């Protein structure tokens, strides 16, 4: 199988039943993506595929051949952290850090959804393609990512800071 991960091509042999999470961690050595519940309930394994966030533990790797996969290892540039990663540090968006890769990938996917006008359960006007990132909207959109340490206030602050900076650019 051939994969495009973090702008690099990987070829490997794996059972067609291998999850994308296990492919990343066990076959390719990309251990930034974490295995939490392995049932799609915690979001620790969130990665981006063509800019869309998915739970890698629920995805069969074979389905994602030839698609652009971004893990936490591919978020930063070689010279500096991504603005969201820096905001997580600045705003205390983590304690143990286990959920942080999934939180960051999910937040990046969520910001992309907002820019495309994708509604959530909290979006009041489905015809409006400009969605305000209210605290309730943000929490709803990030509800698939759990933090067992309870660093939610810092996570929300980091995402808001990054989103506001992108919107004003």
C-alpha positions in Angstrom: 0.0 0.0 0.0 1.1 3.6 -0.7 0.2 6.6 1.5 0.9 10.3 1.4 1.4 11.3 5.1 2.7 14.8 6.1 3.7 15.4 2.4 5.9 12.3 2.3 5.1 9.1 0.5 5.2 5.8 2.4 5.0 2.3 1.0 4.3 -0.6 3.3 2.7 -4.0 3.5 -0.1 -4.4 6.0 -3.1 -6.5 6.4 -6.2 -4.9 4.7 -7.9 -4.9 8.1 -5.2 -2.6 9.7 -6.6 0.6 11.1 -5.1 3.9 10.0 -4.1 4.4 13.6 -2.2 1.1 13.8 -0.6 1.8 10.4 0.7 5.2 11.6 2.0 4.0 14.9 3.0 0.3 14.4 4.0 0.2 10.8 5.4 3.7 10.1 6.6 4.7 13.5 4.6 7.9 13.6 3.7 7.8 17.3 2.3 11.3 17.7 -1.2 10.1 17.0 -2.4 8.5 20.3 -4.4 5.4 20.9 -7.0 6.2 23.6 -10.2 4.2 23.7 -9.7 2.5 20.3 -13.5 2.8 19.8 -13.9 6.4 18.3 -15.2 7.9 21.6 -12.2 10.0 22.9 -10.7 11.7 19.8 -7.0 11.0 20.9 -6.4 9.5 17.4 -7.8 12.4 15.4 -5.9 13.1 12.2 -6.7 15.1 9.1 -7.4 13.4 5.7 -7.7 16.0 2.9 -8.2 18.6 5.6 -11.1 16.7 7.2 -10.8 15.3 10.7 -11.3 11.6 11.3 -10.8 9.1 14.1 -7.9 7.0 12.8 -8.8 4.1 15.1 -12.1 3.6 13.2 -10.6 4.0 9.7 -9.3 1.2 7.6 -5.9 2.3 6.3 -6.5 0.8 2.9 -9.3 3.3 2.3 -6.9 6.2 2.6 -4.3 5.3 0.1 -3.4 8.2 -2.1 -5.1 10.8 0.1 -3.3 13.6 2.0 -3.1 12.5 5.6 -1.8 15.0 8.2 -0.8 13.8 11.7 0.5 16.0 14.5 4.0 15.4 13.1 3.0 17.3 10.0 1.3 20.3 11.6 4.4 22.4 12.4 6.8 23.7 9.8 10.5 22.7 10.1 11.3 26.1 11.4 8.5 26.8 14.0 5.4 25.5 15.7 2.0 26.0 14.1 0.2 29.0 15.7 -2.3 26.6 17.4 0.6 24.5 18.9 2.1 27.7 20.3 -1.3 28.8 21.6 -1.7 25.5 23.4 1.6 26.2 25.2 0.8 29.9 25.9 -2.8 29.2 27.1 -2.0 26.0 29.1 -4.1 23.9 26.8 -2.7 20.6 28.1 -1.6 18.9 31.3 -0.4 15.4 30.6 -0.4 16.0 26.8 -1.8 12.7 25.8 -4.9 14.1 24.1 -3.1 17.2 22.7 -2.2 15.8 19.2 -5.8 14.8 18.7 -7.1 18.1 20.1 -4.9 20.1 17.8 -5.7 18.1 14.6 -9.4 18.2 15.5 -9.2 22.0 16.1 -7.5 22.5 12.7 -10.2 20.5 11.0 -12.9 22.4 12.9 -11.4 25.7 11.8 -11.6 24.5 8.2 -15.2 23.5 8.7 -16.0 27.0 9.9 -14.3 28.6 7.0 -16.4 26.4 4.6 -19.6 27.3 6.5 -20.2 23.7 7.7 -23.0 23.9 10.4 -23.0 22.1 13.7 -25.8 21.2 16.1 -25.4 24.6 17.6 -25.6 26.6 14.4 -28.9 28.5 14.5 -29.1 29.7 10.9 -28.3 26.9 8.5 -28.5 29.3 5.5 -25.8 31.5 6.8 -22.3 30.4 5.5 -20.5 32.7 8.0 -20.6 31.0 11.3 -19.6 32.8 14.5 -17.3 30.8 16.8 -19.2 31.3 20.0 -18.1 29.4 23.1 -21.0 27.0 22.7 -20.3 26.5 19.0 -16.7 25.7 19.8 -17.5 23.3 22.6 -20.0 21.5 20.4 -17.6 21.1 17.6 -14.8 19.9 19.9 -17.1 17.6 21.9 -15.6 14.5 20.2 -12.2 15.1 21.9 -11.9 14.3 25.5 -9.3 15.6 28.0 -9.1 13.4 31.0 -7.0 16.0 32.8 -9.7 18.7 32.4 -7.6 21.3 30.6 -10.7 22.4 28.6 -10.4 26.1 29.5 -6.9 26.3 28.1 -7.9 24.3 25.1 -10.8 26.6 24.3 -8.7 29.7 24.9 -5.9 28.4 22.5 -8.4 27.5 19.8 -10.2 30.9 20.1 -6.9 32.8 20.0 -5.8 31.0 16.9 -9.1 31.3 15.1 -9.5 35.0 15.9 -5.9 35.6 14.6 -6.7 33.7 11.4 -10.0 35.6 10.8 -8.3 39.0 11.3 -5.5 38.3 8.9 
